[in-house]
Amino acid sequence: MHNHLRSSAVTWGESGLRERYTRREVGRILGLETGRLRYWEKLKLVRPKARWGERFYSFGDLVAVRTIQQLTHSRIPALRVRRAVNLLERQFGESPLPLERLRLFEHAGEIVVVPPGAQRPFNPIRQQWIFPFDNPLLGPKLRTMSKPSAQALFEAALECESSPDLLPQAVESYRQVVDIAPGWIEAHINLGVAYYQMGQLKDAHTAFLSAVKLDPLNGISLYNLGCVMEEEGFIDQAIVHLQRAARVMPAYADVHFNLALAFEKSGDRRSSRDEWELYLRYAPSGPWADQARARLREFSARPKRSSPIPFPRKVQRTKE
């Protein structure tokens, strides 16, 4: 199987993809009533596109909705979220400021955000920056100033990943990051990739599963977990996670490539053919396009029928 696992950068979320979700689909995915979504649209916390009498949400909108949902579950009213975003727009001179570009979270009953391009969290209501040792994304171990920060450890691990000989150091650094900041999903993803590169599939599985638990809508986590499970021989479970990744990242061709191969292993030829076609739709000139076309030719090729044995002609008597 072509298991090209994906690492993650510091910021999370997949944007710029071509998928679209209706309001009803978003409600079903996130367990929200459509009336709640309409209210958030009215507050301009999300701005889905209006076409053909329907509202269509992009993946970025889906990320924004999930952020609002998490904040409201922490008993922060949507109006306060809107006020915080308004203050951020004024503070940073950008309007509208897409919610999916922000890392918003609740801290001590208040909204805290890491603005685009910033490294430190900011309290828009109090209009003050929060120093790293007050960052709720990080744990109490950061209060010991003599120890490296999670950010420094993460960057060090990224540098180690460039050399196969330094992968054990990368793993150790990522493990320290997830110990300090257990909610940092990108660290879990990159830890899993490092384990995978070292051939430690069980540990990679554990790391990717932790990332999926942190964010069930993270397509990279779902894709990587599905790939590793396929290599471990858990074909049916691998298909489930790869299908979820395909729903989140339908334009990511590698998901369809691996799904096609997994379906072949499961004996589901029809689904495999569909996934080969989807791979070619999104990557017609991709590195495995020739392989996909060859597989499709095998599906379309039918055994040639043997020509029927001709009936013997009636022997006509000749006149003497």
C-alpha positions as CSV (number, residue, x, y, z in Angstrom):
1,M,0.0,0.0,0.0
2,H,1.1,3.5,-0.8
3,N,1.3,4.9,2.8
4,H,2.7,8.4,2.5
5,L,1.9,9.7,5.9
6,R,1.4,13.4,6.4
7,S,3.1,15.5,9.1
8,S,1.5,18.6,10.5
9,A,2.8,22.1,10.8
10,V,2.2,24.3,13.9
11,T,-1.2,25.5,12.8
12,W,-4.1,23.1,12.4
13,G,-6.9,22.8,9.9
14,E,-7.2,22.1,6.2
15,S,-8.3,25.1,4.1
16,G,-8.6,25.8,0.4
17,L,-10.2,22.4,-0.3
18,R,-13.1,22.1,-2.6
19,E,-15.6,20.3,-0.4
20,R,-18.9,21.9,0.5
21,Y,-21.4,21.0,3.2
22,T,-25.0,22.0,3.5
23,R,-26.4,23.4,6.7
24,R,-28.1,20.2,7.4
25,E,-25.0,18.2,6.8
26,V,-23.0,20.4,9.2
27,G,-25.6,19.9,11.8
28,R,-25.5,16.1,11.4
29,I,-21.7,16.0,11.5
30,L,-21.3,18.1,14.6
31,G,-24.6,17.3,16.3
32,L,-26.1,20.8,16.0
33,E,-29.6,22.1,15.4
34,T,-29.9,24.1,12.2
35,G,-31.4,26.9,14.2
36,R,-28.2,27.3,16.1
37,L,-26.2,27.5,12.9
38,R,-28.6,30.2,11.5
39,Y,-28.0,32.2,14.7
40,W,-24.3,32.0,14.3
41,E,-24.6,33.0,10.7
42,K,-26.7,36.0,11.8
43,L,-23.8,37.0,14.2
44,K,-21.4,36.6,11.2
45,L,-19.3,34.2,13.2
46,V,-19.5,32.0,10.1
47,R,-20.2,33.1,6.5
48,P,-21.3,30.2,4.4
49,K,-21.8,30.9,0.7
50,A,-25.5,31.3,-0.4
51,R,-26.4,29.5,-3.7
52,W,-29.5,28.0,-5.1
53,G,-31.5,28.9,-2.0
54,E,-29.0,26.9,0.2
55,R,-26.1,27.8,2.5
56,F,-22.9,25.9,1.7
57,Y,-20.1,25.6,4.3
58,S,-16.5,25.1,3.3
59,F,-14.1,23.0,5.4
60,G,-12.9,26.2,7.0
61,D,-16.4,27.1,8.0
62,L,-16.7,23.6,9.5
63,V,-13.6,24.3,11.6
64,A,-15.0,27.6,12.7
65,V,-18.3,26.1,13.7
66,R,-16.6,23.4,15.8
67,T,-14.5,26.2,17.5
68,I,-17.7,28.1,18.4
69,Q,-19.3,24.8,19.6
70,Q,-16.5,24.1,21.9
71,L,-16.6,27.6,23.4
72,T,-20.3,27.5,23.9
73,H,-20.0,24.1,25.6
74,S,-17.6,26.0,28.0
75,R,-20.5,28.3,28.7
76,I,-19.2,31.2,26.7
77,P,-22.1,32.9,24.9
78,A,-21.9,33.3,21.1
79,L,-22.4,37.1,21.5
80,R,-19.2,37.2,23.6
81,V,-17.4,35.3,20.9
82,R,-18.6,37.9,18.4
83,R,-17.4,40.7,20.6
84,A,-14.0,39.1,21.0
85,V,-13.7,38.7,17.2
86,N,-14.7,42.3,16.7
87,L,-12.1,43.5,19.1
88,L,-9.5,41.3,17.3
89,E,-10.4,42.8,13.9
90,R,-9.9,46.3,15.3
91,Q,-6.7,45.3,17.1
92,F,-5.1,43.7,14.0
93,G,-6.7,45.7,11.3
94,E,-8.3,42.9,9.4
95,S,-12.0,42.5,8.8
96,P,-13.6,40.1,8.4
97,L,-11.2,37.9,10.4
98,P,-12.0,34.2,9.5
99,L,-12.5,32.2,12.7
100,E,-10.8,29.1,11.1
101,R,-7.5,31.1,11.1
102,L,-7.6,31.7,14.8
103,R,-6.9,29.3,17.7
104,L,-9.6,30.2,20.2
105,F,-10.1,28.6,23.6
106,E,-11.6,29.2,27.0
107,H,-9.4,30.1,29.9
108,A,-10.8,30.9,33.4
109,G,-14.1,31.8,31.8
110,E,-12.6,34.1,29.2
111,I,-11.8,33.9,25.5
112,V,-8.2,33.6,24.7
113,V,-6.8,33.5,21.1
114,V,-3.6,33.0,19.2
115,P,-4.0,35.4,16.3
116,P,-2.6,34.6,12.8
117,G,1.2,34.9,12.7
118,A,1.4,35.2,16.5
119,Q,3.1,32.8,18.9
120,R,1.6,34.0,22.1
121,P,-2.0,33.9,23.2
122,F,-4.0,37.2,23.4
123,N,-7.0,38.2,25.5
124,P,-9.1,40.4,23.2
125,I,-11.4,41.5,26.0
126,R,-8.6,42.7,28.3
127,Q,-6.5,43.6,25.3
128,Q,-3.4,42.1,26.7
129,W,-1.0,39.3,25.7
130,I,-0.7,36.2,27.9
131,F,2.8,35.1,28.6
132,P,3.9,31.5,27.8
133,F,3.7,30.4,31.4
134,D,0.1,31.5,31.5
135,N,-0.8,29.7,28.2
136,P,-3.7,27.3,29.0
137,L,-2.6,25.2,26.0
138,L,0.5,24.3,27.9
139,G,0.8,22.5,31.2
140,P,2.2,23.5,34.5
141,K,5.6,22.1,33.6
142,L,6.2,25.2,31.6
143,R,6.3,27.2,34.8
144,T,9.9,25.9,35.3
145,M,11.6,28.5,33.2
146,S,14.9,26.5,33.0
147,K,13.2,23.9,30.9
148,P,12.7,24.3,27.1
149,S,9.2,25.4,26.1
150,A,6.9,23.1,24.1
151,Q,7.4,25.4,21.1
152,A,11.2,25.0,21.3
153,L,10.9,21.3,21.6
154,F,8.6,21.1,18.7
155,E,10.9,23.1,16.5
156,A,13.9,21.0,17.6
157,A,12.0,17.8,16.7
158,L,11.2,19.2,13.2
159,E,14.9,19.8,12.6
160,C,15.8,16.2,13.8
161,E,13.2,14.7,11.4
162,S,15.3,15.9,8.4
163,S,17.9,13.2,9.2
164,P,17.0,9.5,9.6
165,D,19.8,9.1,12.2
166,L,18.2,11.7,14.4
167,L,14.6,10.2,14.4
168,P,15.0,8.9,18.0
169,Q,15.8,12.4,19.2
170,A,12.8,13.7,17.3
171,V,10.6,11.1,19.0
172,E,11.9,12.0,22.4
173,S,11.3,15.7,21.7
174,Y,7.7,15.1,20.5
175,R,7.0,12.9,23.5
176,Q,8.1,15.8,25.8
177,V,5.8,18.2,23.8
178,V,2.7,16.0,24.3
179,D,3.6,15.5,27.9
180,I,3.8,19.3,28.4
181,A,0.9,20.1,26.0
182,P,-1.3,17.0,25.7
183,G,-3.9,19.0,23.7
184,W,-1.4,19.9,20.9
185,I,-2.7,17.7,18.1
186,E,0.1,18.5,15.7
187,A,2.6,17.1,18.1
188,H,0.7,13.8,18.3
189,I,0.6,13.6,14.5
190,N,4.3,14.3,14.0
191,L,5.2,11.9,16.8
192,G,3.2,9.2,14.9
193,V,5.0,10.0,11.7
194,A,8.4,9.7,13.4
195,Y,7.5,6.4,14.9
196,Y,6.2,5.2,11.5
197,Q,9.5,6.2,9.8
198,M,11.3,4.1,12.4
199,G,9.1,1.1,11.7
200,Q,7.3,1.2,15.1
201,L,3.8,0.7,13.8
202,K,2.2,0.0,17.2
203,D,3.5,3.3,18.7
204,A,2.6,5.2,15.5
205,H,-1.0,3.7,15.8
206,T,-1.2,5.0,19.4
207,A,0.0,8.5,18.5
208,F,-2.4,8.8,15.6
209,L,-5.3,7.5,17.7
210,S,-4.6,10.1,20.3
211,A,-4.8,12.8,17.6
212,V,-8.1,11.4,16.3
213,K,-9.5,11.5,19.8
214,L,-8.5,15.1,20.2
215,D,-10.2,16.1,16.9
216,P,-12.3,13.5,15.1
217,L,-12.6,15.9,12.1
218,N,-8.8,16.1,11.5
219,G,-8.4,14.5,8.1
220,I,-4.6,14.1,8.5
221,S,-5.0,12.1,11.7
222,L,-7.7,9.9,10.2
223,Y,-5.7,9.3,7.0
224,N,-2.5,8.4,8.9
225,L,-4.3,6.1,11.3
226,G,-6.0,4.3,8.4
227,C,-2.7,3.8,6.6
228,V,-1.0,2.3,9.7
229,M,-4.0,0.1,10.5
230,E,-3.9,-1.3,7.0
231,E,-0.2,-2.2,7.4
232,E,-1.0,-3.8,10.7
233,G,-3.6,-6.0,8.9
234,F,-6.7,-4.4,10.3
235,I,-8.2,-3.9,6.8
236,D,-11.9,-3.2,7.8
237,Q,-11.0,-0.7,10.5
238,A,-8.5,0.9,8.1
239,I,-11.2,1.4,5.5
240,V,-13.5,3.0,8.1
241,H,-10.8,5.6,9.0
242,L,-9.8,6.2,5.4
243,Q,-13.4,6.8,4.5
244,R,-13.8,9.3,7.3
245,A,-10.6,11.1,6.0
246,A,-12.1,11.1,2.5
247,R,-15.2,12.8,3.8
248,V,-13.2,15.5,5.5
249,M,-10.6,15.8,2.6
250,P,-12.4,14.6,-0.5
251,A,-9.9,16.4,-2.8
252,Y,-6.9,14.7,-1.3
253,A,-6.0,12.1,-3.9
254,D,-3.8,9.9,-1.7
255,V,-6.8,9.0,0.5
256,H,-8.6,7.6,-2.5
257,F,-5.5,5.7,-3.7
258,N,-5.1,3.9,-0.4
259,L,-8.8,3.3,-0.1
260,A,-8.8,1.7,-3.5
261,L,-6.0,-0.7,-2.4
262,A,-7.7,-1.4,0.9
263,F,-11.0,-2.3,-0.9
264,E,-9.1,-4.6,-3.2
265,K,-7.6,-6.4,-0.2
266,S,-11.1,-6.7,1.3
267,G,-12.5,-8.1,-2.0
268,D,-14.8,-5.2,-2.7
269,R,-13.9,-4.6,-6.4
270,R,-16.7,-2.2,-7.1
271,S,-15.7,0.2,-4.3
272,S,-12.1,-0.2,-5.3
273,R,-12.9,0.8,-8.9
274,D,-14.8,3.9,-7.6
275,E,-11.8,5.0,-5.5
276,W,-9.4,4.6,-8.5
277,E,-11.6,6.8,-10.5
278,L,-11.7,9.4,-7.7
279,Y,-7.9,9.3,-7.5
280,L,-7.7,10.1,-11.2
281,R,-10.2,12.9,-10.8
282,Y,-8.1,14.7,-8.3
283,A,-4.7,13.7,-9.5
284,P,-4.9,12.9,-13.3
285,S,-1.1,13.6,-13.6
286,G,-0.2,12.3,-10.1
287,P,2.7,10.0,-9.4
288,W,0.4,6.9,-9.3
289,A,-1.9,7.9,-12.1
290,D,-0.5,5.2,-14.4
291,Q,-1.0,2.6,-11.8
292,A,-4.6,3.7,-11.3
293,R,-5.3,3.6,-15.0
294,A,-3.8,0.1,-15.2
295,R,-6.1,-1.1,-12.4
296,L,-9.1,0.4,-14.1
297,R,-8.2,-1.3,-17.4
298,E,-8.2,-4.6,-15.5
299,F,-11.7,-3.9,-14.2
300,S,-13.0,-3.0,-17.7
301,A,-11.3,-5.9,-19.5
302,R,-13.7,-8.7,-20.2
303,P,-12.7,-12.2,-21.2
304,K,-13.1,-12.6,-24.9
305,R,-15.8,-15.0,-25.9
306,S,-14.8,-17.9,-27.9
307,S,-16.3,-18.0,-31.4
308,P,-19.2,-20.5,-31.5
309,I,-18.6,-23.7,-33.4
310,P,-20.3,-23.2,-36.8
311,F,-23.2,-25.5,-37.6
312,P,-22.3,-28.0,-40.3
313,R,-23.7,-26.9,-43.6
314,K,-26.3,-29.1,-45.2
315,V,-24.7,-31.3,-47.8
316,Q,-26.4,-30.6,-51.1
317,R,-26.6,-33.5,-53.5
318,T,-25.2,-32.7,-56.9
319,K,-27.0,-33.9,-60.0
320,E,-25.3,-36.6,-61.8
